[in-house]
Amino acid sequence: MNWTSTDTWIVVVGMLCAVACALPGCFLVLRKMSMMGDAISHAVLPGVAIAFIITGTKASVPMFIGAAAAGVLTAVFTQWISKLGNVDRGAAMGIVFTTLFAIGLILIRRAADHVDLHPDCVLYGSIEFTPLDMVSLGSLSIPRAALVNGGALLTNLIIIVALFKEMKVCAFDPELADTLGYSPQLMHYLLMTMVAVTTVVAFESVGSIIVIAMLIVPPATALLLTHRMVTMLLIASVVAALSAVIGHISALIVPGWFGQTSSTSTSGMIAFAAGLLFTLAWLFSPSEGILANTFKRKFNPALSADAPEPSGNRA
């Protein structure tokens, strides 16, 4: 394996993107809204198409605004259908994102001669090519994707630090939050906006697979290892960053184990690495792991297979 500066930048972009997704993903997992990231990542397509039709250009700013607006509308429509139509939230997500995705496909078809939408870019992104698009920052040359994803990470971090108490209470007990004078609805739409913007920012670099994986898998892994909110955010961030590092290294060396001379998709391996880390936590977590619970039941027969385990204080 010949490691170059290009590999370093690929890992940096992957880490920034993964951690930026993992932070709001923790609140999605706690609110049992994990698949909202999936819905938003599919529903941004009509926003991209409308932005192109209106402006006639594939410039980044119009595309970003259109995609972000579509992502926020996905969250708004899902909430409306769930509340006003008395429809299960999961079903509401499915209704909204499939409808918006279909509208996006129709609009893209209308502009098919002018829009280059390759399936591989949608699924896997183009993280391997991010070091080719460099911008100057003083005397440094930095990939544009690193600046964009770093900006999303910094923005998410500032919002979570500034509104940590409100977001935590709204995630665990919306009724208590309303009693304390916080606005659960405002916190909900703020979180959905964070998810939408982060999804759109990360989409170009890593595609929909990594966005969905990083929103869900690192937070779910952290939840197996801790019942504390701050610790969960830290562990999720570490798992996300490790997934990027392990994923890119694996993309370079694993194909050689099977006699192949070329590397495989870094984005796909990042998602696989995240799943592997989750599996390790699922098996070996001291409090929630399968092996730990098996040993507890073996040495304490009073704990039956059907008896619930103590949940702890998830705060």
LUMTOR-398623 format. One record per residue: residue number from 1; x, y, z of N, C-alpha, C in turn. Coordinates in steps of 0.2 Angstrom, whole numbers, always signed. Layout:
[r NUM, [X, Y, Z], [X, Y, Z], [X, Y, Z]];
...
***
This chain:
[r 1, [+4, -6, +0], [+0, +0, +0], [+4, +6, +0]];
[r 2, [+4, +10, -5], [+7, +17, -6], [+3, +22, -3]];
[r 3, [+4, +25, +3], [+0, +30, +5], [+3, +37, +3]];
[r 4, [-2, +41, +0], [+0, +48, -2], [-4, +53, +1]];
[r 5, [-2, +59, -1], [-6, +65, +2], [-13, +65, +0]];
[r 6, [-14, +62, -6], [-21, +61, -9], [-25, +57, -4]];
[r 7, [-22, +51, -2], [-26, +47, +3], [-27, +50, +10]];
[r 8, [-22, +55, +12], [-23, +58, +18], [-30, +63, +17]];
[r 9, [-30, +66, +12], [-36, +71, +11], [-42, +67, +10]];
[r 10, [-42, +61, +7], [-48, +57, +7], [-51, +55, +14]];
[r 11, [-46, +53, +18], [-48, +51, +25], [-50, +57, +29]];
[r 12, [-47, +63, +28], [-49, +69, +31], [-56, +71, +29]];
[r 13, [-58, +71, +23], [-64, +73, +20], [-70, +68, +23]];
[r 14, [-68, +61, +23], [-72, +56, +26], [-74, +57, +33]];
[r 15, [-68, +59, +37], [-69, +60, +44], [-74, +66, +46]];
[r 16, [-73, +71, +42], [-77, +77, +43], [-84, +76, +41]];
[r 17, [-85, +73, +36], [-92, +71, +34], [-95, +66, +39]];
[r 18, [-92, +61, +41], [-94, +56, +45], [-96, +59, +52]];
[r 19, [-92, +63, +55], [-93, +66, +61], [-99, +71, +61]];
[r 20, [-99, +75, +55], [-104, +80, +54], [-111, +77, +54]];
[r 21, [-111, +71, +51], [-118, +67, +51], [-119, +64, +58]];
[r 22, [-114, +61, +61], [-115, +57, +67], [-118, +62, +73]];
[r 23, [-116, +68, +73], [-119, +72, +79], [-126, +73, +79]];
[r 24, [-130, +76, +73], [-137, +76, +73], [-140, +69, +73]];
[r 25, [-136, +64, +71], [-139, +57, +70], [-140, +55, +77]];
[r 26, [-136, +57, +82], [-138, +55, +89], [-145, +56, +92]];
[r 27, [-147, +63, +90], [-154, +65, +92], [-159, +61, +88]];
[r 28, [-157, +60, +81], [-162, +56, +77], [-163, +49, +80]];
[r 29, [-158, +46, +82], [-159, +39, +85], [-162, +39, +92]];
[r 30, [-161, +44, +96], [-165, +45, +102], [-172, +46, +102]];
[r 31, [-174, +50, +96], [-181, +52, +95], [-184, +46, +91]];
[r 32, [-181, +41, +89], [-183, +35, +85], [-185, +38, +78]];
[r 33, [-181, +42, +76], [-182, +45, +69], [-176, +43, +64]];
[r 34, [-173, +37, +65], [-167, +36, +62], [-168, +36, +54]];
[r 35, [-173, +34, +51], [-174, +34, +44], [-176, +41, +41]];
[r 36, [-176, +46, +45], [-177, +52, +42], [-172, +54, +38]];
[r 37, [-166, +52, +40], [-160, +54, +35], [-160, +51, +29]];
[r 38, [-163, +44, +29], [-164, +41, +22], [-169, +45, +18]];
[r 39, [-175, +47, +21], [-180, +50, +18], [-177, +57, +15]];
[r 40, [-173, +61, +19], [-171, +67, +16], [-166, +66, +11]];
[r 41, [-162, +61, +11], [-156, +60, +6], [-160, +58, -1]];
[r 42, [-165, +55, -1], [-169, +53, -7], [-173, +59, -9]];
[r 43, [-176, +63, -5], [-180, +68, -7], [-177, +75, -9]];
[r 44, [-170, +75, -9], [-167, +81, -11], [-167, +82, -19]];
[r 45, [-168, +76, -22], [-168, +76, -29], [-172, +82, -33]];
[r 46, [-179, +82, -31], [-183, +87, -34], [-180, +94, -33]];
[r 47, [-177, +96, -27], [-174, +102, -26], [-168, +104, -31]];
[r 48, [-164, +99, -32], [-159, +99, -37], [-161, +101, -44]];
[r 49, [-166, +97, -46], [-169, +98, -52], [-173, +104, -53]];
[r 50, [-176, +107, -48], [-180, +113, -49], [-175, +119, -49]];
[r 51, [-169, +118, -45], [-164, +123, -45], [-161, +124, -52]];
[r 52, [-160, +118, -55], [-157, +118, -62], [-162, +121, -67]];
[r 53, [-168, +119, -67], [-173, +122, -72], [-174, +129, -71]];
[r 54, [-174, +132, -65], [-175, +139, -64], [-169, +143, -66]];
[r 55, [-163, +141, -64], [-157, +144, -65], [-153, +143, -72]];
[r 56, [-154, +136, -74], [-151, +134, -80], [-144, +133, -79]];
[r 57, [-141, +132, -73], [-134, +131, -72], [-134, +125, -67]];
[r 58, [-128, +122, -67], [-126, +117, -62], [-122, +120, -56]];
[r 59, [-122, +126, -55], [-118, +129, -50], [-120, +127, -43]];
[r 60, [-115, +127, -39], [-116, +123, -32], [-121, +127, -28]];
[r 61, [-121, +134, -28], [-125, +137, -23], [-133, +136, -25]];
[r 62, [-135, +137, -31], [-142, +136, -32], [-144, +128, -31]];
[r 63, [-140, +124, -32], [-141, +117, -31], [-142, +115, -24]];
[r 64, [-137, +119, -20], [-137, +118, -12], [-144, +121, -10]];
[r 65, [-146, +127, -12], [-152, +130, -9], [-158, +125, -11]];
[r 66, [-158, +123, -17], [-164, +119, -19], [-164, +112, -15]];
[r 67, [-158, +109, -14], [-158, +103, -11], [-160, +104, -3]];
[r 68, [-157, +109, +0], [-158, +110, +7], [-166, +112, +8]];
[r 69, [-169, +116, +3], [-176, +117, +4], [-180, +111, +4]];
[r 70, [-178, +106, -1], [-182, +100, -2], [-181, +96, +4]];
[r 71, [-175, +96, +7], [-174, +92, +13], [-179, +94, +19]];
[r 72, [-179, +101, +20], [-183, +104, +25], [-190, +102, +24]];
[r 73, [-192, +103, +18], [-199, +101, +16], [-201, +94, +18]];
[r 74, [-196, +90, +17], [-198, +83, +18], [-199, +82, +25]];
[r 75, [-196, +85, +30], [-197, +85, +37], [-204, +88, +39]];
[r 76, [-205, +94, +36], [-212, +97, +37], [-217, +93, +35]];
[r 77, [-217, +90, +29], [-223, +86, +26], [-224, +80, +30]];
[r 78, [-218, +77, +32], [-219, +71, +36], [-222, +72, +43]];
[r 79, [-220, +78, +46], [-224, +80, +52], [-231, +81, +51]];
[r 80, [-233, +85, +46], [-240, +86, +45], [-244, +80, +43]];
[r 81, [-241, +75, +39], [-245, +69, +38], [-246, +65, +44]];
[r 82, [-241, +65, +48], [-241, +61, +54], [-246, +63, +59]];
[r 83, [-246, +70, +60], [-250, +73, +65], [-257, +74, +63]];
[r 84, [-258, +77, +57], [-265, +79, +54], [-268, +73, +52]];
[r 85, [-265, +68, +49], [-268, +62, +45], [-268, +56, +50]];
[r 86, [-265, +57, +56], [-265, +51, +61], [-262, +45, +57]];
[r 87, [-256, +46, +54], [-253, +41, +51], [-246, +40, +54]];
[r 88, [-244, +33, +55], [-238, +32, +58], [-232, +35, +55]];
[r 89, [-228, +38, +59], [-222, +42, +57], [-218, +38, +51]];
[r 90, [-217, +32, +52], [-213, +28, +47], [-216, +28, +40]];
[r 91, [-223, +27, +41], [-227, +27, +34], [-227, +34, +31]];
[r 92, [-227, +39, +36], [-227, +46, +33], [-221, +48, +29]];
[r 93, [-215, +45, +32], [-209, +46, +29], [-209, +43, +22]];
[r 94, [-211, +37, +22], [-211, +33, +16], [-215, +36, +10]];
[r 95, [-221, +39, +12], [-226, +43, +8], [-222, +49, +5]];
[r 96, [-219, +53, +9], [-216, +59, +7], [-210, +58, +3]];
[r 97, [-205, +54, +5], [-199, +53, +1], [-200, +50, -5]];
[r 98, [-204, +45, -6], [-205, +42, -12], [-209, +46, -17]];
[r 99, [-214, +50, -14], [-217, +55, -19], [-212, +60, -21]];
[r 100, [-208, +63, -17], [-204, +69, -19], [-198, +66, -23]];
[r 101, [-196, +60, -22], [-191, +56, -26], [-194, +55, -33]];
[r 102, [-200, +53, -34], [-203, +52, -40], [-204, +59, -44]];
[r 103, [-206, +64, -41], [-206, +71, -44], [-199, +73, -46]];
[r 104, [-194, +71, -42], [-187, +73, -44], [-185, +69, -51]];
[r 105, [-187, +63, -51], [-185, +59, -57], [-189, +62, -63]];
[r 106, [-195, +64, -62], [-199, +67, -68], [-196, +73, -70]];
[r 107, [-194, +77, -66], [-191, +84, -67], [-184, +83, -70]];
[r 108, [-180, +78, -68], [-173, +76, -71], [-174, +74, -78]];
[r 109, [-179, +70, -79], [-181, +67, -85], [-182, +73, -90]];
[r 110, [-185, +78, -88], [-187, +83, -92], [-181, +87, -94]];
[r 111, [-176, +87, -90], [-169, +90, -92], [-164, +85, -93]];
[r 112, [-166, +79, -95], [-161, +74, -96], [-155, +76, -100]];
[r 113, [-156, +80, -105], [-151, +81, -110], [-146, +86, -107]];
[r 114, [-147, +89, -101], [-143, +94, -99], [-140, +92, -92]];
[r 115, [-143, +87, -89], [-141, +85, -82], [-137, +79, -82]];
[r 116, [-131, +79, -79], [-127, +73, -79], [-128, +70, -72]];
[r 117, [-132, +65, -71], [-134, +62, -65], [-132, +54, -65]];
[r 118, [-126, +53, -64], [-123, +46, -64], [-125, +42, -58]];
[r 119, [-128, +36, -59], [-130, +32, -53], [-125, +31, -48]];
[r 120, [-119, +30, -50], [-113, +29, -45], [-112, +35, -41]];
[r 121, [-112, +41, -44], [-111, +47, -40], [-117, +48, -34]];
[r 122, [-123, +46, -36], [-128, +46, -32], [-128, +41, -26]];
[r 123, [-125, +35, -27], [-125, +30, -22], [-118, +31, -18]];
[r 124, [-113, +32, -21], [-106, +31, -18], [-103, +38, -17]];
[r 125, [-105, +43, -21], [-102, +50, -21], [-95, +49, -25]];
[r 126, [-91, +54, -23], [-85, +54, -27], [-79, +56, -22]];
[r 127, [-79, +53, -17], [-74, +55, -11], [-67, +54, -14]];
[r 128, [-66, +49, -18], [-59, +48, -21], [-56, +54, -25]];
[r 129, [-61, +58, -28], [-59, +63, -32], [-59, +70, -29]];
[r 130, [-61, +70, -22], [-61, +77, -19], [-55, +80, -18]];
[r 131, [-49, +77, -18], [-42, +80, -18], [-41, +84, -25]];
[r 132, [-45, +82, -30], [-43, +86, -36], [-46, +93, -37]];
[r 133, [-51, +94, -32], [-54, +101, -32], [-52, +104, -26]];
[r 134, [-46, +108, -27], [-43, +111, -22], [-44, +119, -22]];
[r 135, [-45, +122, -16], [-45, +129, -15], [-40, +132, -11]];
[r 136, [-38, +138, -12], [-32, +141, -8], [-35, +144, -2]];
[r 137, [-32, +143, +4], [-34, +146, +10], [-27, +148, +13]];
[r 138, [-26, +155, +11], [-19, +158, +13], [-14, +154, +9]];
[r 139, [-9, +151, +12], [-4, +148, +9], [-5, +140, +8]];
[r 140, [-11, +138, +10], [-13, +131, +10], [-17, +130, +4]];
[r 141, [-17, +124, +2], [-22, +121, -3], [-26, +115, +0]];
[r 142, [-32, +117, +0], [-37, +112, +4], [-42, +110, -1]];
[r 143, [-44, +103, -1], [-50, +101, -5], [-56, +105, -3]];
[r 144, [-60, +107, -8], [-66, +111, -7], [-71, +107, -2]];
[r 145, [-71, +100, -3], [-75, +96, +1], [-74, +96, +8]];
[r 146, [-67, +97, +10], [-65, +97, +17], [-68, +104, +20]];
[r 147, [-67, +109, +16], [-70, +115, +19], [-77, +115, +20]];
[r 148, [-81, +112, +15], [-88, +112, +15], [-91, +108, +21]];
[r 149, [-88, +102, +21], [-90, +97, +27], [-87, +99, +33]];
[r 150, [-81, +102, +34], [-79, +105, +40], [-84, +111, +42]];
[r 151, [-86, +115, +38], [-91, +120, +40], [-97, +117, +42]];
[r 152, [-100, +112, +39], [-106, +108, +42], [-105, +106, +49]];
[r 153, [-99, +103, +50], [-97, +100, +56], [-97, +105, +62]];
[r 154, [-93, +111, +60], [-93, +116, +65], [-100, +119, +66]];
[r 155, [-104, +120, +61], [-111, +123, +63], [-115, +118, +67]];
[r 156, [-115, +112, +66], [-118, +107, +70], [-116, +107, +77]];
[r 157, [-109, +107, +78], [-106, +107, +84], [-108, +114, +88]];
[r 158, [-108, +119, +85], [-110, +126, +88], [-118, +125, +91]];
[r 159, [-122, +123, +86], [-129, +123, +88], [-130, +118, +94]];
[r 160, [-127, +112, +93], [-128, +107, +99], [-125, +110, +105]];
[r 161, [-120, +113, +105], [-117, +116, +112], [-121, +121, +114]];
[r 162, [-124, +126, +110], [-128, +132, +112], [-134, +129, +115]];
[r 163, [-137, +124, +112], [-144, +122, +113], [-144, +115, +116]];
[r 164, [-139, +113, +119], [-138, +106, +121], [-144, +104, +126]];
[r 165, [-145, +108, +131], [-150, +107, +136], [-157, +106, +133]];
[r 166, [-159, +111, +129], [-165, +111, +126], [-166, +105, +121]];
[r 167, [-161, +103, +117], [-162, +98, +113], [-162, +91, +116]];
[r 168, [-158, +90, +122], [-158, +84, +126], [-165, +83, +129]];
[r 169, [-168, +88, +132], [-175, +88, +135], [-180, +86, +130]];
[r 170, [-180, +89, +124], [-185, +88, +119], [-184, +81, +116]];
[r 171, [-178, +78, +116], [-177, +72, +114], [-180, +66, +118]];
[r 172, [-179, +67, +125], [-181, +62, +130], [-188, +63, +132]];
[r 173, [-191, +69, +133], [-197, +71, +136], [-200, +77, +133]];
[r 174, [-203, +77, +127], [-206, +83, +124], [-211, +87, +128]];
[r 175, [-215, +83, +132], [-220, +86, +137], [-217, +90, +142]];
[r 176, [-211, +87, +145], [-208, +91, +150], [-205, +97, +147]];
[r 177, [-202, +96, +141], [-199, +102, +138], [-204, +108, +137]];
[r 178, [-210, +106, +135], [-215, +111, +134], [-217, +114, +140]];
[r 179, [-217, +110, +146], [-219, +113, +152], [-213, +118, +155]];
[r 180, [-207, +116, +153], [-201, +121, +155], [-201, +127, +151]];
[r 181, [-205, +127, +146], [-205, +133, +141], [-201, +133, +135]];
[r 182, [-198, +127, +134], [-194, +125, +128], [-200, +124, +122]];
[r 183, [-198, +124, +116], [-202, +123, +111], [-200, +116, +107]];
[r 184, [-204, +111, +109], [-202, +104, +105], [-203, +105, +98]];
[r 185, [-208, +109, +95], [-208, +109, +88], [-202, +113, +85]];
[r 186, [-200, +118, +88], [-195, +122, +86], [-188, +118, +86]];
[r 187, [-187, +114, +91], [-181, +110, +92], [-182, +104, +86]];
[r 188, [-188, +102, +85], [-189, +97, +80], [-187, +99, +73]];
[r 189, [-189, +105, +71], [-188, +108, +65], [-180, +110, +64]];
[r 190, [-178, +112, +70], [-171, +114, +70], [-166, +108, +68]];
[r 191, [-168, +102, +71], [-164, +96, +70], [-165, +94, +63]];
[r 192, [-171, +94, +61], [-173, +92, +54], [-169, +97, +49]];
[r 193, [-168, +103, +50], [-164, +108, +46], [-157, +106, +46]];
[r 194, [-154, +104, +52], [-147, +102, +53], [-146, +96, +49]];
[r 195, [-151, +91, +49], [-150, +85, +45], [-150, +86, +38]];
[r 196, [-155, +90, +36], [-156, +92, +29], [-150, +95, +26]];
[r 197, [-147, +100, +29], [-141, +104, +27], [-135, +99, +27]];
[r 198, [-134, +95, +32], [-128, +91, +33], [-129, +85, +27]];
[r 199, [-135, +83, +26], [-136, +78, +21], [-134, +81, +14]];
[r 200, [-136, +87, +12], [-135, +90, +6], [-127, +91, +5]];
[r 201, [-124, +94, +11], [-117, +95, +10], [-113, +89, +9]];
[r 202, [-115, +84, +13], [-111, +77, +12], [-112, +73, +6]];
[r 203, [-118, +75, +3], [-121, +71, -3], [-116, +71, -9]];
[r 204, [-113, +76, -10], [-109, +77, -16], [-102, +73, -15]];
[r 205, [-100, +73, -9], [-93, +70, -8], [-94, +62, -7]];
[r 206, [-99, +60, -3], [-99, +53, -1], [-106, +49, -4]];
[r 207, [-110, +53, -6], [-116, +49, -9], [-121, +47, -3]];
[r 208, [-127, +44, -5], [-132, +43, -1], [-131, +38, +4]];
[r 209, [-127, +33, +2], [-126, +27, +7], [-122, +29, +13]];
[r 210, [-117, +33, +12], [-113, +35, +18], [-117, +40, +22]];
[r 211, [-121, +44, +19], [-125, +49, +23], [-129, +45, +28]];
[r 212, [-133, +40, +25], [-138, +36, +29], [-134, +32, +34]];
[r 213, [-128, +29, +32], [-125, +25, +37], [-122, +29, +43]];
[r 214, [-119, +35, +41], [-116, +39, +47], [-121, +43, +51]];
[r 215, [-127, +44, +48], [-132, +47, +53], [-135, +42, +58]];
[r 216, [-134, +35, +56], [-138, +30, +60], [-133, +26, +64]];
[r 217, [-128, +23, +61], [-124, +18, +64], [-119, +20, +69]];
[r 218, [-115, +25, +69], [-111, +28, +74], [-115, +29, +81]];
[r 219, [-121, +33, +80], [-125, +34, +86], [-128, +28, +89]];
[r 220, [-130, +23, +85], [-133, +17, +87], [-127, +13, +91]];
[r 221, [-121, +13, +88], [-116, +10, +92], [-114, +13, +98]];
[r 222, [-114, +20, +99], [-113, +23, +105], [-119, +22, +110]];
[r 223, [-125, +21, +108], [-130, +20, +112], [-129, +13, +116]];
[r 224, [-126, +8, +113], [-124, +2, +116], [-119, +2, +121]];
[r 225, [-115, +8, +121], [-109, +8, +125], [-110, +13, +131]];
[r 226, [-115, +17, +131], [-116, +22, +136], [-124, +24, +136]];
[r 227, [-125, +27, +142], [-132, +29, +143], [-132, +37, +145]];
[r 228, [-126, +40, +143], [-125, +47, +145], [-125, +51, +138]];
[r 229, [-129, +57, +138], [-129, +60, +131], [-123, +63, +129]];
[r 230, [-119, +66, +133], [-112, +69, +131], [-108, +64, +129]];
[r 231, [-107, +58, +133], [-103, +53, +131], [-105, +49, +124]];
[r 232, [-112, +49, +123], [-114, +46, +117], [-112, +50, +111]];
[r 233, [-112, +57, +112], [-110, +61, +106], [-103, +60, +105]];
[r 234, [-99, +60, +110], [-91, +59, +109], [-90, +52, +106]];
[r 235, [-93, +47, +109], [-92, +40, +106], [-94, +39, +99]];
[r 236, [-100, +42, +97], [-102, +42, +90], [-97, +46, +86]];
[r 237, [-95, +51, +88], [-90, +55, +84], [-83, +51, +83]];
[r 238, [-81, +47, +88], [-75, +43, +87], [-76, +37, +83]];
[r 239, [-82, +34, +83], [-84, +29, +79], [-84, +31, +72]];
[r 240, [-87, +37, +71], [-88, +39, +64], [-81, +41, +61]];
[r 241, [-77, +44, +65], [-70, +45, +62], [-66, +39, +61]];
[r 242, [-66, +34, +66], [-63, +28, +65], [-66, +24, +58]];
[r 243, [-72, +25, +57], [-75, +21, +51], [-72, +24, +45]];
[r 244, [-71, +31, +45], [-68, +34, +39], [-61, +31, +38]];
[r 245, [-57, +31, +43], [-50, +29, +43], [-49, +21, +41]];
[r 246, [-53, +17, +44], [-53, +10, +43], [-56, +9, +36]];
[r 247, [-61, +12, +34], [-64, +11, +28], [-59, +12, +22]];
[r 248, [-56, +18, +22], [-51, +20, +16], [-45, +15, +16]];
[r 249, [-43, +13, +22], [-37, +8, +22], [-39, +2, +19]];
[r 250, [-45, +0, +21], [-48, -7, +19], [-49, -7, +12]];
[r 251, [-52, -1, +9], [-53, +0, +2], [-46, -1, -2]];
[r 252, [-41, +0, +1], [-34, +0, -2], [-31, -7, -2]];
[r 253, [-32, -11, +4], [-29, -17, +5], [-33, -23, +4]];
[r 254, [-39, -23, +6], [-44, -29, +6], [-44, -32, -1]];
[r 255, [-45, -28, -7], [-45, -31, -13], [-39, -35, -15]];
[r 256, [-33, -33, -12], [-27, -37, -13], [-28, -44, -10]];
[r 257, [-31, -45, -5], [-32, -52, -2], [-36, -56, -6]];
[r 258, [-39, -54, -11], [-43, -58, -16], [-40, -58, -23]];
[r 259, [-34, -56, -23], [-30, -56, -30], [-32, -50, -34]];
[r 260, [-35, -45, -32], [-37, -40, -36], [-32, -34, -36]];
[r 261, [-30, -31, -41], [-25, -26, -41], [-27, -19, -40]];
[r 262, [-34, -18, -41], [-37, -11, -40], [-40, -11, -33]];
[r 263, [-41, -4, -31], [-45, -3, -25], [-52, -4, -26]];
[r 264, [-56, -4, -20], [-63, -4, -21], [-66, +3, -18]];
[r 265, [-72, +4, -18], [-76, +10, -16], [-74, +12, -9]];
[r 266, [-71, +18, -8], [-70, +20, -1], [-76, +21, +3]];
[r 267, [-81, +24, -1], [-88, +25, +3], [-91, +19, +5]];
[r 268, [-91, +14, +1], [-94, +7, +3], [-90, +4, +9]];
[r 269, [-84, +5, +9], [-80, +2, +14], [-80, +6, +21]];
[r 270, [-82, +12, +20], [-83, +16, +26], [-89, +14, +29]];
[r 271, [-95, +13, +25], [-101, +10, +28], [-100, +3, +31]];
[r 272, [-96, -1, +28], [-95, -8, +30], [-91, -7, +37]];
[r 273, [-86, -3, +37], [-82, -2, +44], [-87, +0, +49]];
[r 274, [-91, +5, +48], [-96, +7, +53], [-100, +1, +55]];
[r 275, [-102, -3, +51], [-106, -9, +53], [-102, -14, +57]];
[r 276, [-96, -15, +55], [-92, -19, +59], [-91, -17, +66]];
[r 277, [-90, -10, +67], [-89, -7, +74], [-95, -8, +78]];
[r 278, [-101, -7, +74], [-107, -8, +78], [-108, -16, +80]];
[r 279, [-106, -20, +76], [-106, -27, +77], [-102, -29, +84]];
[r 280, [-96, -26, +84], [-92, -27, +90], [-95, -24, +96]];
[r 281, [-98, -19, +96], [-101, -16, +101], [-107, -20, +103]];
[r 282, [-111, -22, +98], [-117, -27, +100], [-115, -33, +103]];
[r 283, [-109, -36, +102], [-107, -42, +105], [-104, -41, +111]];
[r 284, [-99, -36, +112], [-95, -35, +118], [-97, -29, +122]];
[r 285, [-102, -25, +121], [-104, -20, +126], [-105, -23, +133]];
[r 286, [-101, -19, +138], [-102, -22, +145], [-109, -22, +148]];
[r 287, [-113, -17, +145], [-120, -17, +148], [-125, -20, +144]];
[r 288, [-124, -19, +137], [-130, -21, +132], [-128, -26, +127]];
[r 289, [-121, -28, +128], [-119, -33, +123], [-122, -40, +124]];
[r 290, [-122, -44, +118], [-125, -51, +119], [-121, -55, +124]];
[r 291, [-115, -55, +123], [-110, -59, +127], [-111, -57, +135]];
[r 292, [-111, -51, +136], [-112, -48, +143], [-119, -51, +146]];
[r 293, [-124, -50, +142], [-131, -52, +145], [-131, -60, +145]];
[r 294, [-127, -64, +141], [-127, -71, +141], [-124, -73, +148]];
[r 295, [-118, -70, +149], [-115, -71, +156], [-119, -70, +162]];
[r 296, [-122, -64, +161], [-127, -62, +167], [-132, -67, +169]];
[r 297, [-135, -70, +163], [-140, -75, +164], [-137, -81, +167]];
[r 298, [-131, -83, +164], [-128, -89, +166], [-126, -89, +174]];
[r 299, [-124, -84, +176], [-122, -83, +183], [-127, -81, +188]];
[r 300, [-132, -78, +185], [-138, -76, +189], [-144, -78, +186]];
[r 301, [-146, -85, +188], [-152, -88, +185], [-159, -84, +186]];
[r 302, [-159, -79, +191], [-165, -75, +192], [-166, -71, +186]];
[r 303, [-161, -69, +182], [-162, -65, +176], [-164, -70, +170]];
[r 304, [-171, -70, +169], [-173, -74, +163], [-172, -71, +157]];
[r 305, [-173, -75, +152], [-173, -72, +145], [-178, -67, +143]];
[r 306, [-184, -67, +147], [-189, -63, +145], [-189, -57, +150]];
[r 307, [-185, -57, +155], [-185, -51, +160], [-181, -45, +157]];
[r 308, [-184, -39, +157], [-180, -33, +155], [-174, -32, +159]];
[r 309, [-169, -29, +155], [-163, -27, +158], [-164, -20, +161]];
[r 310, [-160, -18, +166], [-161, -11, +169], [-158, -7, +163]];
[r 311, [-162, -1, +162], [-160, +3, +156], [-156, +9, +158]];
[r 312, [-155, +10, +165], [-151, +16, +167], [-154, +23, +165]];
[r 313, [-150, +28, +167], [-152, +35, +166], [-149, +37, +160]];
[r 314, [-153, +37, +154], [-151, +40, +148], [-151, +47, +147]];
[r 315, [-146, +50, +151], [-146, +58, +151], [-139, +60, +150]];
***
